Structures are given as structure tokens and as C-alpha cells.
Amino acid sequence: MNKTININLGGFFFHIDEIAYQKLKRYLESISKSLSDDPQGKNEIIADIEARISELLSEKITDARQVVNEGDIDDIIKIMGQPEDYAEAEETYNEANYSYTRNNKSSGKKLFRDGDDKFLGGVASGIAHYFDIDTIWVRLGLLALFFGAGFGVILYIILWILLPEAKTTAEKLQMEGEPVNIDNIEKKIREEFNNVSENVTVFANQASEKIKDGANEFSEKMSKTFRGKTKKNNGLQDFLNAIGNIALVLLKVIGKFIGVILVFVAAAVILSLIIGGFSIGSLEFLNFGEEMIQYPEFFYASTLPMWLLTLFLFLLLAIPFLVLFVLGLRILSSSVKQFSKTTSLTLLGIWIIALLGIVFAGLEFGATHANYGQSVAKNSLNIRQNDTLTLKVINDDNIYYAHNLRRSSRKYKVEIDDKVAVYSNNVQIDIKKSATNEAYMVIQKESRGRSRISANKTAEKIVYEYEINGNELLLDAFFISDVTNFWKDEEVNITIFLPENMTIYFDNSIHNFMYNIKNDKRIRDFDMLNRYFTMGEDILKCTDCEKEIEEDKNTEETI
């Protein structure tokens, strides 16, 4: 039968038998003696060790009526370590029943908020400790979530509420994944005391320097006062000093505000670039939304692949804003470290490579648009002079459906036979007098290239078709070109040459493709629709316009 004792250890009450109590007491006394040569922080070290022992006992003792025995204390000592393992104590702790071998197994990391390296609540630095990464990347991730529908704010607040702050030395060690034993507790506390001591020393030196400067300034003022030179300037000097202090405060506030703007703008731009890159990549991969995706002009007809140019453009924009983002963080918090020399040079090298790639693509784009070229083809219409030629324009809805056909320089990417091509309605139609007694049509295709020869070849490759069905001439309302010509100025001009006395009828479908066709009535192209015209000596003559004018006059007289 053993006697039990109630003890208060680290703020918790335990029932412990007398043998276990004596062993725990000797253990703590031995630790205290080992610290006697260097009493700096001794009380805090002992308090942290007691708190850690209390935490370990609380994990073992699940019932308040349970008594701590000698075996429990032995287990605690194995975890915490012996005093002689970390310090050369004057009195060693070598009892016969202590056959101890130090266990270096880590107790495992725990997630805390780091109060020593915090921007708001220390959540980001705590997560960085847990995953053993740099704090800046965690903060970047939280900001990305913040701009992504505000989820980052909710997550940060939840973690701020749920995660405890690492206040004690044992909690800080657990946050960093270090074993919580007397060795590490002592080292941690000594490091903190050394940091405080260094800060105090620096502050004391600065204070002494300021006191010396103040004393010298005071002595100078006193000497000048007794000389009768500055008797009435003390009030003005104080006022100027106050104005200077106010200005310094305002400059600090403005600096913080600039830091916030830099962080916000840089984070927004970087997030937009990331989302835009993923979005474009997804749409391109799914072959969806081609009309919404418009790459810069110099991306086309470049020898560099489009994915590489996209990466260059992303890096060219993202790296400067990443630097601005870190600069803003440093303005707001002095604990944020700047990029290392290696990282800075690496980012600079990558940015220069991206810049050179984009410049090369831009110069190459300019070269591909330097010269104008054309391809001209003459085609006989094989229509007799006494026949009436009906002119119509048609579209292929299977290639690209357009509800309202009209002449436009805009281009669309389409898929023909599993290949991407360019569709355009930049087609214009004109009517002129034939120099012979035959009706014929001239199709002029225009494009651009590195040289006039290459531009002519590019224009020649433009696909434009038509069909003659009896006396009907069916012209395509579009032409097809290679996708690399997406941003080149391309068009197709059709001129129909009619012999004298030949009649032509303009179908309503060519409404938006007519180009200032000359006629004897000088009526607009729109008014020439659904009418018959005969080719005169130079220009077209309207054959049914007079009849319509007379009908309009008769209608007015009747009214």
C-alpha cells in the first residue's frame, strides 16, 4: 500500500503515489542543478519543462481518479531525456533503476499559429512550418483563394479561430516538428533570450548615441544662447520639429497604403493570368469557344509553337508583378524576406528569355506583313448576249452559319475536313463594261507576305468558288484561307464584265456585297436590288426604273 499525494504541475492537479513523486522531484531538482551555472531563463525553462510533463501525464491519465505511478514517471523521463544528455551538470542523475537510452524519435508536428512571424494572425506561417515550406508561398495561395470568389477570407478566419497560437516553448517546438524534451526546450529558450539580448543591446547603443547627440546639440544651443545668437528661435524650432514628425508619420501611412495597392494589384494580375491561362488552355483542349479566344496578332505564322509563345507572354507579365507583390509585402511587414540572389538572377534570366521570344515573334510578324501581293484569274461566263444574267450570293451553312450575310473584314476560325481554317466574308462585287463582246469575270485575291512573291503565293492559295447554273451566276459569300493568315489583310474582289446590251438582274442576296456600281440613274446599290439593268456604252441603264416612277406618280395623283 502506497501513500498518494496531490500535486499541481503546470496548472493541472494530479494524484501521484509517494515513490513516483520522489522520483519526479529528484528529476526536476537535477534539471535545476544542471542550469545553476547559467541561470539565464532558468525559471522559464523549468516552467516549460513542467508544462510539457503535465501535458504528457494528461495524455496518460484519462480518469481523474487514476493515480500516477512510478512507471508513468519512467515513461515521461524517457521522452523528456536526462539532464546529463544536454548539459555537464555538477551532480549527475545516475540512479540504479534509471537504465535510460535517449530516444530521438520526434513527437510529430502539430498545427499552430506562429505569433512570432505573423502578418495578421500567424495562420500562414503556422501552415508553412507544418508543411516545411516558405511562408510566402502559403500567403500567395491564400491571396489566390481570396480573389477567387473570396473563399480565402473565410478559410483564413476559420483557421484563425480554430488554430491555437504557439505561445509556450513546448508548443513552438511541436509546431516546428522538434522533439519536446529538456534539451530542445533549453536551446529554444536560450535562443529567444539571445535574440532579446541582442535587440536590447542594439537598442541601448542607439539610445546612447541619441543621448550623446542630444547632449551635444543641447550644449551647442546653450553656447549659442549665451552668445546671444538664438534667443528667440526655440519656439520656431519646436514647431518645425513637430511638423517634421507629422510629415514622417504621414509618409509611413502613405508607404503602407502604397504597399496595400501593390499587393492588391499584383495579386489580381497574377491570378487573372493564371485563370486566363487555364481557361484558354481548357477551351482550346475542348475545341470550344473559338470565337472568344483571340491570340495576339504576332502569335500567328510564327516559327515558334503557340504554346511556347503563350508561356513567354505569361512569364513576361507575371514575373514583374510577382516582384511588385513581394515588394508590397515587404513594405507592409519587415518580416517578409526578399528574394535570394540566386532566385533573383533566375527570375531575371527567365524574364529576359521570355522577352526575347516575344520580340522575335513580333519582328517575325512584321516581316510576314511587309509586302502586298495579289492573284488574278479571268473566267468566261459563257452566257449569250441576248440572255439575262441573274446574279446571286450564297453561303455554305455547314462551314459557318450566318443569319445575316454581309461584307466584313472580320475572320472566324472554322474546321474543314478536320483541319482548322479561316472563314471571311470580305468579298465585294462590281459590274463594268466588257472590252469585248463576251461576258467574263475577274477574281482578284489579295494578301500579304514577307516578300511580294510570297504574298502572291499566299493570295493564290485563298479558296474562292462560284457556280454557273443556266443563266444564274451563284457567287460564294465567303472565302477560305489558311489559319496562319488570320491577322493578314485579305480580301476577294469580283468584277463582272458585261458586253453592251446585255441585261443583268440583281438578286436581293447581293445587297451587302455590292460596291458602288455605276448606273445612269445614279441610284444607290441598295435601290438596284430586284431590278433589271442593261449595259450601255459605258455604264448600266435601268430598264424598269421609269415604269416604277410612273406608277408612283399615278398613285400620288389618285390620292
Number of C-alpha atoms within 10 A of each C-alpha: 4 9 8 17 15 13 13 11 16 15 10 12 13 21 18 23 18 17 17 20 20 12 16 19 11 13 16 15 14 19 23 18 16 22 22 12 11 9 12 14 15 18 12 15 23 19 16 23 24 18 19 24 22 20 16 17 19 15 9 14 16 9 8 10 9 12 17 21 17 18 10 16 21 18 13 19 21 17 21 23 20 23 23 17 13 14 14 12 18 13 12 16 17 11 8 6 7 12 9 12 10 12 11 13 9 13 14 14 18 17 22 27 27 26 18 15 18 17 18 10 20 23 28 28 26 29 22 22 22 18 15 12 12 13 21 16 13 18 18 17 12 19 21 20 18 18 16 15 9 13 14 17 16 12 13 20 12 12 18 18 11 11 16 16 21 21 13 16 24 24 23 26 21 22 23 21 19 19 21 24 24 25 18 18 25 21 14 17 20 16 12 13 14 13 12 12 12 12 12 12 12 12 12 12 12 12 12 12 12 12 12 12 12 12 12 12 12 12 12 12 16 14 13 13 15 11 10 10 11 13 13 10 11 12 10 10 11 11 12 12 12 12 12 12 12 12 12 12 12 12 12 13 12 12 15 18 15 15 22 17 15 22 24 16 16 23 23 19 15 20 19 16 17 14 13 13 14 12 13 19 14 13 14 13 9 10 9 12 11 14 10 9 13 12 12 12 16 19 24 22 20 18 10 14 11 14 11 14 19 19 13 21 18 18 21 20 16 21 17 15 20 20 18 20 24 22 20 24 23 17 20 18 15 11 13 18 13 14 13 9 9 9 11 13 12 12 18 14 12 15 21 15 15 22 17 13 18 21 13 16 21 18 12 18 21 15 14 22 18 13 17 20 21 21 18 15 11 12 11 12 18 12 19 14 16 9 12 17 23 19 19 18 21 14 17 11 9 8 13 15 10 10 7 7 18 19 17 15 12 12 21 16 21 17 13 12 6 7 9 14 19 20 22 22 22 20 25 21 19 16 21 17 20 18 11 11 15 17 22 18 19 15 18 17 25 22 27 26 23 17 16 16 15 18 22 21 17 22 25 20 14 21 14 17 13 12 11 14 9 10 16 16 17 17 20 17 25 25 20 21 23 17 18 14 22 22 20 18 14 24 21 25 17 21 19 20 22 29 22 21 17 22 22 22 18 20 16 15 17 22 20 19 22 21 17 15 16 17 20 13 12 14 14 14 18 13 11 22 16 14 15 20 24 20 23 18 12 14 18 26 20 21 13 11 17 11 10 11 11 11 11 11 12 11 10 9 7 6 6
